[in-house]
Amino acid sequence: MQHRGSRSSGAPGSESAPRTPDKGIGRRRFLGYLVAAPTLAAAAHLGQSAAAPREAGAVIPSAPEASEISDLNDLMTAAAAPTSNLISVVVNSDGTASFDMPRSESGQGVTTMAAMLIAEELDLPLDKINVTLADARPELVFNQITAGSNTVISTYRPIRIAAAIARGQLLKAAAVELGEDPTRLTSYLGVIKAPDGRTIGYGALAGRAASQQTKQVEVTLKDPSEFTVIGTPRNRIDALAAVTGRKTFAMDLNIPDALPTMICRPPTIKGTPRSVANADEVRQMPGVTDVVQIATGIAVRAKTFGQCIDAVNALDATWNPGTADNESDDTVLDKIRQAESPFTVPKVDPAAEVVEGRFTFYFRNNAALEPNTAVADVRPDRAEIWAPLQTPILCKQRVAKQLGLQEDAVAVHVQQAGGAFGRRLFDDAVIEAVEASRKMGKPVKLMWHRTDECRQGRTHPLCTSRIRASFSGDNVLTFEQRHASVGTDYSHGFGEMLTATNDDDRPPVVRENDKGSAGQVFNLTVNVPYNFGAVTQSLDEVDTYGTFPTGSVRNLVNPDVRTAQELMVDQIAAKMGKDPYQFRREFVDDERLRAVLDKVAAEGEWGREMAHKTAQAITVHKEYKGATACLVEIDCRDETVNRKIRNAVTGPRVTKVVMAIDAGLPVNPRGLEAQMQGGIMDGIAQALTSSLHLRDGVLLEGSWDDYFYTRHWNAPLETRVIVMPPTTGKPGGAGEFGVASPMAAVACAYARATGTIPTSFPINHDTLSFNPKPTVPPLPPSPTNGLTFTY
């Protein structure tokens, strides 16, 4: 039995309450589809909502910005809506339900979210719902892109509709079997019960409730007051498998004859292979089966990954120049500065005071915990791919083009990912695996080395952000931001989705200032969340991602954009003689922002007495149909900054974080809390320690031991995430939402503790705290002394 579906939100109750059909008042009804199938199946039909207007809380309100009229999530949801009727919930003859999720699961918990939505509307326990990841389905068009924290927003309604249709059909089938009116039956945990106590399980009804043809039906979704699953904190459905090592990733698959494969890569960015002097010799090494030249390097296939590493390091290869051989941080920064647009807002008051700031954000690594992986089995007439992918349809199309095959001759199986953060929007590893498999004539199980990720992988682009603001008396009159950056690669499907939308549907400021895909994304995501009079923001790019392999690291541009803004907000507040919290409270342009701001100020004890060279800071951020605020305490005392830890970067330490999030309707508060905790660690790293150093075309970081993400010794001693009660009745995004306000708060706290406003990030970038690993051989030796430091 299959069904397809969409609807609204609310407060949690008890999961054990039986449910009678369709007796509530004021509930919304939706259209969905019964799908012709052997057992019951259902799908959805969607609409769209408008953006809320700005609050005018200050004397001089700012006009709504583009992202406040229609943001990136509105565009993505609208792009997905036309094919929402093609995703379905299936009820099986064993009483379970199945759902093929048209999004990627990379640890953010979307499979748990989907299971919760189905459990809510189908009245089935979570442990009887099996959520798998859908193979690439071109007919879904833009409904199989995982990005922009859009999954819960765009699938919340259709998944619920599909599940509700399925439940309705089960009730009808049960009414026939039990000889009762459907309205007298109740459903509860996979069983339908008659008034006289007779019961029948979903499994026994699945075949009888199935439809012989696809047809449109009407369905009523639960009223929020009836929710027993949505809004309640739940553990992830894959948690046990993850912590016991049973969760399957691409490299765990046993594809016949697919052997480990790795790439010998050039010493500089985007170099290409010229020749190999000892390929035959390397083919004779233990375990090695194949050595072939591909576009990006020399592919080596062997019986184990250890043998691959040995073979890669033994290769005597010569290389063509890379695309950035003469580039270093300073040369790239000079080009960016030359591209920066001037400020344009005229001085509106001769007596106004002006403040200006310039901030630099260096390259950052876009690698996830699981390296780039892909399994490829290429035959003359077909190809099969297994890989963690955020854009599987585009991958399928690219592979077909690469091999000269019809798209239906290429099968792409989406695998669980060990993190994504935008990296798996690109199918770089798949393209390499396909080329290697074709040239070797054998299946390959390709994995990037961690050094590959750091030196040849995608980076968050180096950028600058300049701000000029003017104020007079108690009013901020103007606020201008000019962001300039190395080009960000949006060829992963975002660009197509943006150009596929009707220009007339986009806000005028987006149409006029889009400057390509990057400009559109910028305008659809950034905002200044304060009433600061005349507000303008713009983006300039240098290099069209031809020189550097770029991509957006979690949360696109806003961690950088908002960090620059919040540092300037603190400066304006100080010049006005106002407390940073009270100043923000006065000028924020949204009541939801004010609520989360007040919450963290109260819970974090804003204004408490702090020791010398320690400080608090408080910031806000709005995006993804939600609002966040973050209070941070930092310790910049000498004894903390100069503490010694083996092979570690220490420096200032964030000692306390209190963060509040209003996500509209939190589907799974526990999952939302976990997302914010991860965002906090990202924000701390990006403000204090994490960056890539570019020198003569080489990114010096060679692994995570010298890419200084937040470690235990730099993690806060106290972290608290407060999930606000439902406010809008609709879920907002979460995956990327937790980075911007913590990063900005750490920067502001550092400024207050040291008396020095940081202008480049991370603040330790100018100090190279490690000896760079060599580029030849390309892969460093694995450490062998780990046990020495374990206990």
Disulfide bonds with the S-S distance in Angstrom:
none
